[in-house]
Amino acid sequence: MARYLSSPEFQHDAPERIGVLLVNSGTPDSPRTRDVRRFLRALLADPRVVELPRALWLPLLHGAILPLRPLVSARKYRRIWTTAGSPLLASSEKLRARLADELAQRVIAPISLELAMLYARPSVPEALERLRGTGATRLLVVPLFPQYCGTTTGAVYDQVTAELAGWRWLPELRFVAEYHDHPGYIEALRNAVLDHWSLHGRTQHLLLSFHGIPAAYFRRGDPYHCKARKTARLLADELGLSEDEWTLSFQSKFGPGRWLGPGTRQVLEDLARRGTRSVTVTCPGFAVDCLETLHEIDVEYRERFLAAGGERFQYVPALNASPDHARVFGDLIATHCQGWTSAALGQLALNGARSSSRAARGH
């Protein structure tokens, strides 16, 4: 049990502390096949990710997919792995550090900030336990998924509430479901594209590629498709693009079923065959760069576009740990902590007054 909950040590007049939990999907511990297999096992076994009946899906997962797919995925991970390790984890940690600095500059109330991964380390239970250990009695959960989707944001909710179900002293809980149309987020995306064009030159077409989901999930009520379209439309409007200057697409199809379309690979090949010689691709559904952006987009699909007749392919990196990105999350956290921060500041002032009064009486 966390020390602060131990009655002899817990200070009941301590300032109210807010815990903020950032959550991303995760990444293998290394590009070795066994670590990739462990990560894929956790990811693909989640009913939020694959909604097939367990009796049908799990034998297929363990009998056909896990023996083979990790071999291919491990080769891809090795191509993007850096000296700092996994790009997704390294960028997420840098974002957390920059956000901590951002919050320190704008929020006076005590805040503890932790990062967790759904299917890797640091896990959601580990990060929540660290927040509990700091004395956080209020908890804001911030999934690093701009567009709400049951496979991602829903999985965050599942894991957080599953862990909290075992706690006796529950924190007051708030949850950021999405930020797909947040003005600061759209502005940050716009700045990233414009900055890239200013350095590398503008291309004929902009492709906005989002991670796909099975079409059946959309038919059952998942709003992800609509959220992605709104993000794309807002970004295109901010860039002043006409309808024929940009396209929305979906990537990362897995399995034989029908997924959201049009598919990114097909769009790129069609653009090249129709005479588009230069294209810029950005992925507004990814908070930080990962295998799906650094390899699928910037390696595999780059090759497809050039092989189909394209001549210039540009990838705009994710927002990662940029100052603009930290400001977006700073704004989100400040908005969702309204009431909490004022209460904490009020308590700090009250405690300060009490301390002054005790000191005065001591004299």
N, C-alpha and C positions, 0 to 999 in steps of 0.2 A: 504494500500500500504506500502511496506517495506520502512523504514525510509531513507535508503541510496538513494532511487530514488526521494526523496523530494528535489527539486532544491535548497532550502536554506541550506540544510544540506549536500548534496552530495559533496564530495571532488573529483574534476575531476582529480587531480594529485595523488590520492590514488593508492597504488600498485595494479596491476591486481591480482585478487584473483581467484583461481581455485576451483570450487565446485565438489566434488566427491560424487556420490550417489550410495551406495550399496543397492541392492534390492533382497529380498527373497520373498517366496510365502506368508508366514503368518501362524498364529496359533490362536486358540480361546483365548479370554481374560481369560477364566478359563475353567476347565473341566466340568462345569455345562452344562446341556443339552441345555439350551436356548442360551448360548454363542457358543456352538458347532454348533447349528443350524444356528446362524447368520453367522458364518464363512463359513459353507458349502453352505449357500444360495449365498453368494458373489462369492465363488469359482466356483460353478457349474453353475451359471448363466452367466458366462463369455463365450462369443462365441468362444474365443480362446481355452477354455478347452473342451467344448462340442459343436461340430460343426453342430449339428442337427438344422433343421429349428426351429425358436423360437416358432412358433405356435404349433409345435409338442412337443418340449422339455419342455417348461415352465409349461404347465399344468401337465405333468408327474412329473416334479421336485417338484412342490408345492403340488400336490395331492397325490403322492405316496412315494416319496423319503424323503423329508424333515420331514414328520410326523414320520418316522420310523428310518432312518439311524442315525440321531443324538443321539438316545438313545444308540445304539450300540457303536458308536464312542466315546461318552462321557465316557463310562466304560473303554475303552482302554486308553483314555487320562488320566483318574484318576490313572492308573497303572504306567504311566511314569512321571506324574507331580512331580515337585520338590519344595523344599522350596523357590527356586529362581523363580518359576513359570514354564512357558513352556520351555522345553529344547531348542526348535528351537529359540525362542526369546532370551533366556538368552545366548546361545552360539553365536548367531549373534551379540548381543551387546558386548560380550567379544571380538569377532573377530574385531569389529569396533574399540574398544579401543586399542587393540594390534596393529592394523594396523595404527592407529593414531600415536602411538609411533614409529612404523617402518618408517613412512613417515617423522616424525620430525627429525629422525636421518639421512635421506638420501636426503631430498628435502628441499631446502632453500626457494623456492618460497612460498608465502602464499597459503595454501590449507585449505578448510573447508570440513569436512567429515561427512556425515549423513547416517543413515540407514532407509530404508523404507520397508514396506510390501505391497504386491499386494492386499491382501484381509483382512487385519487387520491393527491395529495400531502399530507403526506410519505409516500413509498412505503415498503414493507417493506425493500427493499435499502438505501435511503437511511438509514433509522433503524438498521438493523443495522450499517451502516458507521460511524455515529456512535458506537454502543456499542463497536464494535471499537476505535475511536480513543481511547476512554477507558481502554482496557486491560482491558475485561471479558473474563474467561476462562470465566465461567459465565453461562449465559443462561436466563432464565425467560420464557416467552412466555405472555401473558395475553390471550386473545381477549375482547373486550367483548361477548360473547354468552352470557348466563346458561345457556341450554339448548343442549346440544350438537346440532349439525345439520351434515350433510355440506356443505350449501351455504354455510355461514358458517365454523364452526370448522374444517371440513375444508379450506376454501380457505386459511385462515391457515396451517395445517400445510404445505400445498403450497407456498405462496410462501416461507415461512421456509426450508424444507429445500431448495428450488430455489436460493435465494441461497447457503446454506451449502455447497452442493455444489461451489461454485467457490472455497472457502476452503482454504488449505493447513493453517492452524492452526485447528482446529475447537474451539469452546467446548463445555464440558460443557452438555448441553441438557436442560431440563425444560419441560413443557407443561401448562398448566391446561386441561383438556378442557371443564369446565363448573362451574357453581356454583349450579345451579337449586334445590337444596334446602339451601344453606348457611344455618344459623340466622341469621347476621347479615344476610344478604340478605333473608330472609323478614321479619325484624324491621324492616328499613329500609322494605320495601314497606308493611308494616302501618302504620308510623309516618306514611308519606306519605299514605295514605288517611285515617287518623284526623285528621291535622293539617288536611287539606283539608276534611273534614267539620266540624271545629271552627270553621273560618273561614266556610264557605259553607253549612253545614247538611247533614244526612244526606238521602239520596234513598231511594226505594223499592227500587231494585235496583242491584247492582254488576255490571258487565260487565268481564271480564278478557279483553282482546283480544291475541292473539299473531299475529305474522307467519305466514302460511301457507306451505305447500310442496305440490307436487303429491302426490296420494295415492299415486301410483306409487312415489315415493321411500320412503314409509312401508312399502309392501308389499315393497320390496327390502331392508328392514332398517334404515332410518334411525330412530333412537330419539327424534327430536325431539317427536313427538306425545305420547309417554309422559312425557318430561321436562316439557313444557308443562303437562300435566294434573297432574303432581305439584306443580309450583310453584303452580298455581291452587288445588289442594286444601289445601296447607299454608297459603296466605295466607287462604283462606276460614275455615279452622279458627282461625287466629290472630285473625281479626276476629270470631269467634263467630257466623258467619252460618249460617243454616239453608239447606237445599238449594234452597228456592224464593226465596232472597234474592240469589242470584248465578248467573251463567252464564259459561261459557268459550266463546270463539269465535275464529275465525281470519280475518285480513284480508289485503289486498294480493294478491288473486288476479290472475294474469297469464296470458292465453291461454285457449283454449277447453277444455282438459282439466279433469278432475276434480281438485279440491284438497281439503285437509283442511277439514272442516266441524264445526259449522255456521258459515256466513259471518257476519261482524260486522254488515254492513249489513242482512241479512235478520233477524238476531236483534233488532236495534234497531227495525226496522219492525214486527216481530211483537209485541214488548213494548208498543209504543205502541198498536197496534190492539187489544190485549187489555186495555188500560186502565191500563197503567203510565204515570204522568204524569211521573215524575222518575227519572233514571238517572245513575249515575256510571260513567265508563269509565276504566280504567287499563290500561297496556300493559306487563306485567312482562317481556316479552322484549326490550325496548329499553333499553339502558343509558343512553342520552341521547336527547333529543328530536330528531326529524328530519322529513323530509317525510311519512313514513307516520303519524306521530303528530300533528304540528302541522297538517297539511292534511287528510290522508285521514280521520283521526278527528275532529279538533276543528273542521273546516270542513265537509267533505263529509257525514260521517255525522251530525254535529250537525243539519245541514239536513234530512237524511232523517228523523231521529227526530221533529223538530218538525213536519215536513210530514205525518207519519203520525198526528199527534195528541198527541205528547208535548209537555210544557210546560216542563220544566227539564232541561237537559243539562249535566253537569259533566265536565270532563276533568281527571284528576290527572296533572300532569306527570311525566315520567320522573325517576329519582333524580338524574340529571345530576351536578353537582359538589357535591352536598350533603355535609355532614360525615359523615352515616350511610354514604353510598356510599363515601367515601374510607376509612372504617374497615373496610368489608367487604373492599375490595381490600388494605388493609393486613394484615388477618387472613389472607387468601388467600396473599399473598406471604410473610408470615412462616412460614406452615405449609409452603409448597412449597420454601422456602429452608432448611428445617431441615437441619443438617449443614454446609451451605455457610457460614452465618453464624458458627457456632461455630468452623469451621476458619479463617475469615478473622480472627476475633477472636484466635484463638490465634496466628496469624501476626503480627498487629499487636503482640501482647504480646512475641513472640519478637524481632521487629525492634526494639521499644523496648528490650528487654534488651541486644541487641547494640549499639545506639547508645550506651546508658549505659556498656557495657563499653568501647567504643572511646573514649568521652569520658574515662573514668577512666584508661585507659592513656595518653591524651594528656597528662594531668596528671602 
